Amino acid sequence: MAAFTARFKRAPGAFKYGELALRNRGSHYGSLENGVVFSKLQPGLSTVFMRDNGAVAMKTWMGADNQLLPRIRYALQYGVLLAEFDNTARRGIPGPLVARWGPGNWSGSQDSKLRTLRAGAALQTSGGKRFFQEPKP
């Protein structure tokens, strides 16, 4: 699960601007496969992971979550949250860095045409069951 979505180089997943660029020697997307850490999981980034019992979870990774690492089989960080749930409004809202090009680590062309090559995934509940979804190519 973790080595998909182009884990070829660590540099393109490194933050160059904003608060995340100043933390942890420049935050970067982390990944782990079969218990082997390819790139350290970074606090503040959206993370999908599978535990050793097969349960899939998704959350914003925090430093305290490192205690989970011995029980995690696969993990992949996708960057900052695209959407989060607003408990007051009871609906999804855009993540805080969606509209901020540099701090959100969005990509663009040499002509400054903004675009992104990001992947995504979602967990949803339907009929009392949880489902993991990732976009189809």
Buried (B, 14 or more C-beta within 10 A) or exposed (E): BBBEBEBEEBEEBBBEEBEBBEEBEEBBBBBBBEEEBBBBBBBBBBBBBBBEEEEBBBEBBEEEBEEBBEEBBBBBBBBBBBBBEEEEEEEEEEBEBBEBBEBBBBEEEEEEEEEBEBBBBEEEEEEEEEEBEBEEE
